[in-house]
Amino acid sequence: MTSTPGIDPRGPRFAATITTVLLLVATFLGLIGISTARTFGWFAYQPLATAEFGSGTWAVASASLAQRAVDPGFLLAVVIAFLFLWGVAWPSTAPWGVVFRRFVRPRLSPPTELEDPRPPRFAQGVGLFVVTVGLVLHLVGVPWALPIATAAAFVAAFLNAAFSVCLGCQLYLLLQSAGLVARGSTAT
């Protein structure tokens, strides 16, 4: 078995704190944006002949693909998905990890123990999956998909940041105990 170098467990928690703030803003923008808006077939100054008051449709369903793609909540979620992808594919250069290693960790005492980097990396992949599903469903015109996806990712990031409860890490360990993810040794 190969040995995986351990990481400072405070690093993923630091990254989760920043991700929590970004996801909170993305959820807010999703809630006030096109994803949850309703359109009505009438206007106060000129009712449409076939429209009835109260017969609204979802704005995201009737919007063009370009309108869905420029929604501020969607754009921020794309940035967040890119950051998740960066953390999964290139964890040593991910921005929050670099900031932690260069500016935060030197000011802290050394960690009492190191942790396996695979569960936090898997958790980043879960976050990427959840946010990407919300992005795709938003682009196809599914109402509420974007704010629900970012809110779900927000809850997971918040639990990690505030209480050191990493849901993606727990899922990784569950899959590992079921034999679906390979076991490996870590160097501490």
C-alpha positions in Angstrom: 0.0 0.0 0.0 1.2 3.5 -0.7 1.6 6.0 2.0 -0.4 9.2 1.7 1.0 12.3 3.5 -1.3 13.7 6.1 -2.7 17.3 6.0 -3.4 19.8 8.7 -7.1 19.2 9.6 -7.6 23.0 10.1 -6.9 23.6 6.4 -10.1 22.0 5.0 -12.1 23.7 7.8 -10.6 27.1 6.8 -11.6 26.4 3.2 -15.1 25.3 4.3 -15.5 28.7 6.1 -14.8 30.6 2.9 -16.9 28.2 0.8 -19.8 28.7 3.3 -19.8 32.4 2.7 -19.7 32.0 -1.1 -22.5 29.4 -1.0 -24.6 31.6 1.3 -24.3 34.5 -1.2 -25.0 32.1 -4.1 -28.1 30.8 -2.3 -29.4 34.3 -1.7 -28.8 35.3 -5.3 -30.5 32.2 -6.4 -33.5 33.0 -4.2 -33.9 36.5 -5.6 -33.0 35.7 -9.1 -34.7 34.1 -12.1 -34.7 30.6 -10.6 -37.5 31.4 -8.2 -39.3 34.2 -10.0 -42.8 33.8 -11.4 -43.9 35.5 -14.6 -47.5 36.6 -15.1 -49.3 36.8 -18.3 -50.6 40.3 -17.6 -49.3 43.7 -17.0 -51.0 46.5 -15.0 -51.0 48.8 -18.0 -52.0 46.3 -20.6 -53.5 42.9 -19.7 -52.9 40.2 -22.3 -56.1 38.8 -23.8 -55.4 35.2 -22.9 -53.9 35.9 -19.4 -55.6 35.4 -16.1 -54.4 36.8 -12.8 -52.7 34.1 -10.8 -51.8 31.9 -13.8 -48.1 32.4 -13.7 -45.2 30.3 -14.9 -41.7 30.1 -13.6 -39.4 32.7 -15.1 -36.6 30.3 -15.5 -38.7 27.9 -17.6 -39.7 30.7 -20.0 -36.3 32.4 -20.1 -33.8 31.8 -22.9 -30.6 29.8 -22.2 -28.6 33.0 -22.4 -30.9 34.6 -19.7 -30.5 31.6 -17.5 -26.7 31.7 -17.9 -26.3 35.3 -17.0 -28.3 35.1 -13.8 -26.0 36.3 -10.9 -26.7 33.2 -8.8 -25.8 31.0 -11.7 -22.6 32.8 -12.3 -21.5 32.6 -8.7 -22.4 28.9 -8.6 -20.2 28.4 -11.7 -17.3 30.0 -9.9 -18.0 27.8 -6.8 -18.1 24.7 -9.0 -14.8 25.7 -10.5 -13.3 26.1 -7.0 -14.6 22.6 -6.1 -13.1 21.2 -9.3 -9.8 22.9 -8.5 -9.8 21.4 -5.0 -10.5 17.9 -6.4 -8.2 17.9 -9.4 -5.3 20.0 -8.1 -5.6 20.2 -4.3 -2.0 21.5 -3.8 -2.7 24.6 -5.8 -6.4 25.2 -4.7 -6.7 28.9 -3.6 -8.0 28.4 -0.1 -5.3 25.7 0.6 -2.6 28.0 -0.6 -3.9 30.9 1.5 -4.0 28.6 4.5 -0.5 27.2 4.0 1.1 30.6 3.3 -0.7 33.0 5.7 -2.7 31.1 8.3 -0.8 28.0 9.2 2.5 29.8 10.0 0.6 31.8 12.7 -0.8 28.6 14.3 0.8 26.0 16.5 1.7 22.8 14.7 -1.3 20.4 14.5 -1.4 17.6 17.1 -2.2 15.1 14.4 -2.5 15.0 10.6 -5.4 13.6 8.7 -5.8 11.6 5.6 -6.4 14.0 2.6 -8.6 11.6 0.7 -11.9 12.2 2.7 -11.8 16.0 2.4 -10.9 15.7 -1.3 -13.8 13.3 -1.8 -16.0 15.9 0.1 -14.9 18.5 -2.5 -16.1 16.1 -5.2 -19.5 15.7 -3.5 -19.8 19.5 -3.3 -18.8 19.7 -7.0 -21.5 17.1 -7.9 -24.3 18.8 -5.9 -23.5 22.3 -7.3 -23.1 20.9 -10.9 -26.5 19.2 -10.7 -28.1 22.5 -9.6 -26.3 24.3 -12.5 -27.4 21.8 -15.1 -31.0 21.8 -13.9 -31.1 25.6 -13.8 -29.8 25.7 -17.4 -32.6 23.2 -18.5 -35.1 25.5 -16.8 -36.0 23.6 -13.6 -37.4 26.1 -11.0 -35.7 26.3 -7.6 -32.9 23.8 -8.6 -30.1 26.3 -8.2 -30.9 27.7 -4.8 -31.8 24.2 -3.5 -28.4 22.8 -4.7 -26.4 25.7 -3.3 -28.4 25.6 0.0 -27.6 21.8 0.3 -23.9 22.5 -0.3 -24.1 25.4 2.1 -25.4 23.2 4.9 -22.6 20.7 4.4 -19.9 23.4 4.3 -21.4 25.2 7.3 -21.4 22.0 9.3 -17.7 21.5 8.4 -16.7 25.1 9.1 -18.7 25.6 12.4 -18.7 22.1 14.0 -15.9 20.2 12.1 -18.5 17.8 10.9 -17.6 16.9 7.3 -20.5 15.1 5.7 -18.6 14.3 2.5 -15.8 12.8 4.7 -18.4 10.7 6.5 -19.8 9.5 3.2 -16.2 8.6 2.1 -15.7 6.6 5.3 -19.0 4.8 4.8 -18.1 3.9 1.3 -14.7 2.7 2.5 -16.2 0.5 5.1 -18.6 -0.9 2.5 -15.6 -1.8 0.4 -16.5 0.6 -2.4 -13.5 2.9 -1.9 -10.0 1.4 -1.5 -8.4 1.5 1.8 -4.9 2.9 2.2 -2.3 3.7 4.8 -1.5 7.3 5.8 1.7 8.7 7.2 1.1 10.8 10.3 
